[in-house]
Amino acid sequence: MMAEQKVLRHQVKTDVFDGNNVSLALSRSNNEIDLIALLSLLGQVKKQLIMFTFLCALIGVAVSFLLPQKWTSEAVVTPAESFQLEALKSQLISMNVLGVVYHADSHTLFQSFLKRFDSQSLKASYLSHSPFILSQLNGAKYTANDLHRSVVQVSDKLTSESNVDVKHPEKSPYESWTLKFTAPDAQDAQQVLDGYIEYVTREVVAEEMKIIQSNLALSISNKQRKLSLERARLENARNVAIQRLNYSLAIANAAGIKDPVYSNGQAVKDDPDFSIALGARGLAEKLSIEKSIHDVAELNADLLNQQHVLSQLKAIEIKDIDFSPFRYQMPPSLPIKRDGISRIFLVVLAALFGACAFCIWVFGKEAMQNQARLIGGRPHPAEESSL
């Protein structure tokens, strides 16, 4: 038995590549793996192993160049600081003093910016005229569907992400968001992200100015209506007063009361509806004065104040204000590292895969040949020679 095991440990087989005899990789006695035999087997095919591994590495290099490149530009933004909104607040001072209450809130402006940044309609509007999209199309030889398809594909790469941990918001000292864009070229990624941020900023500023102008116009219209109603009320009161004076004058003339009744010591009970205490002369003079007043605001301070406020509101000019609804913690960056795995890692991975695949193939083929010999009942040529 010892002699048989010794023969089995030193038996030889025909090499599958060059016909050379090598040691068996498997011990037939106990079906245990003989590492020395395996290494000996690989030593016989080391040239083929090196060549195949090198070939796989070359394939990995080719694949690394054929894979689409992805570069991501990032920008980190936070809500605007107070000094960034000074121009806007100074524009609102005159409005707030005159009763048009509107406050510039940095948090509200920042939320408006983020909402518009994620707007698909704004993305489509910007990208459809972007040189980046037009350069990807075939010059003027593209259809509306081609443009729409490209815009949709690129718009998905414009993303925003909050840097605040939702589970532990107390760990974040301030609110910040990261804006990203991925493109096949690093400079394109930076330029598109920077251009889109500026585009959204202009939209937010324009929208904010429209809101201010709308509030101002509504306030002016509201005050005009109130002033008109107040003037109509005073006009009606004046007309009623004039009519009452006419009736009082007629009554005083009919009663023969020419002078005020309290001037000559007479005591009369005056009519509460049509007073004749002034006498005919006094009533005639008062009636003349009332008719001479052409503007009811002449003797009404409140109405004069309302007219002054209205004139001041109409004199306000809403100018174009340049402000930013956010502050950069990091402006759009120029990517210096490609997304995904590096070329070196891909080449090494391809080489390791090739080496492993080649070793598995060699060991598998050797095992299949040994199994075929056992099934056929034929002894190995080394066994025949020993017998």
Disulfide bonds with the S-S distance in Angstrom:
none
